[in-house]
Amino acid sequence: MNQYAPEHQASPKQRRRATWLGVLAGIVAKFGSSVLLVEVAIVGGGIWAASVGAAQSWTEHMQDINSSSWFLLQAINLLGALVAGWVCSWLSPARSLLATGILVALTLLAAFFVQLPATRSPWLLAIWALGAPVGIAIGAALHQRHERQA
């Protein structure tokens, strides 16, 4: 149960702190889970390659947009964003979308400062650019649904 439920009246200062705590925790959750999942995929790919005697692991081409492992990297990005949206919504005030909105805006802003994938396909660029914002929104929505059912 969220400590900022309607039966608990929080001051505006407490709500503001909780909002920024949610944003900060969402950022940490996004990067932490993404890094962890990428490392698990790389180690798992290396173990698989060694077990079948392959010269290269399929994870060695994760940055190549023509490789199927690029889609694995995008799925990891989406999953990390889902976790971030859940954590952000969990730690921010109940029924408040401000922290989630800030986190989505920050991921969209970050996309402007990252090197674009080497493709001209608008679909692949959309997958790359919208994976994190959509994942955050879905994670927050899942948490809000979970809170309503509890």
N, C-alpha and C positions, 0 to 999 in steps of 0.2 A: 504494500500500500504506500502510495506516495505521501510524503510528509506535508505536501502543499495541497491536500485534498480540500474540498470546499468547507468541511467541518473545522479545519484549522485555518484561521485567518493569519496570513503572513504579511509582514510589512513590505512595502515596495522595495526597501533595501534588501530584504531577504530574498524576494523574488528575483531581483536583479542579480544578486550573487549566485543564486541557483541557476539562472539562465546562463551566465558566463561559465559556471562550473560544468554545465551540460555541454556547452560548446567546446571547452577545453578538453573535457573527457572524451568527447566525440572525435576530436582531432587525434588524440593519443590512441584511442581505440582503432581508428582507421589506419594509421601508420603502423601501429603495433601488430594488428591482425594481418595486414597486407604483407608486411615483411616476414612474419612467421609463416604464413601460408606459401609465400614464394619460396622460402627456404625449404619447407617440407616438400614442395613440388620438385625442387632441384635435387634434393637428396634422394627422394623417391625415384626420380628419373635416372639418377646415377646408379642407384642400386639395381633398377630394372635393366639398364644397359649392361651392367657388369654381369648380371645373371644370365642374360641371353647372348653375351659375347658381342654386343654391338660396338662399333667403333666410336659412335657418338651417342650421347643422350638426346632425346627429343627436346629436352629443356634448354639445350644450348642455343636454340634458335627462337627464343621467346620474344626477342625484339624484332624479328623478321615478320612483317605483316602478312607475308605469303605462306607462313607456316601455321599449322594447326595449333601449335603451342602458344601462338599469340592470343588465340581465343581463350586458352586456359588462363593466361595472364589477365585478360579482361574479366573472366569469371571470378578470379581471385580479387580483382579490384571491386567488382560488384558485391562479393561476399563480405569483404572488409568494410565496404560502405554500409551494408546492411547492419553489421555489428555496430558501427559508429552511430547510425541512426537510432538503433535500439538504446544504446548507452546514453546518447544525448537526450532522448526523450525520457528515459528513466530518471536522469538526474536533474532535469529541468522541471519547472513548475507544472502541475497537472493541467492538461488541456491547453497548454501554451505551445504555440507553433513558432515562437520567436527564435528560440535556440536552434531548432531544426532549420528554419529559414536562413539564419546566419551561417550555419554550417554548409548548407547547399550553396549559398552565395560565395562562400570562401572556396569551395571546390570549383565552382565555375570561374572564379577569378584566377585560381591556380592554373586552370587549363590554358589561360592566355600566356602564361610564362613558361610552359613546358614545350619541348620540341614536338611538333606534329609528327604523326606516323607518316612514313613515306608511301602515301597512296593518294589517289585522286578520287577514290570512291566515296561518295557522300555517306553511304551506309556504314562503311568501316570507320569513317571519321565520327559519325554520330555514335556508334558503339563506344568508341574511345572516349569521346567528350562527355557523353551523358551517363556512362556507367556509374560513376560515383554519385552524382546528384540524384539519380533515380534510385540507387541503392539506399541512400540516406533517407529519402522520402518513404520508401517501402519499409525500411527498418523502423522508422518512427511510427508509421501507420500500424505496423504489427504490434508495437508496444502499446499504442493507444487502444487498439482492439483488445489486447490482453488485459489492460487496466479496466476496461469497461466490463469484461467478463468476470473479473475477480471480485 
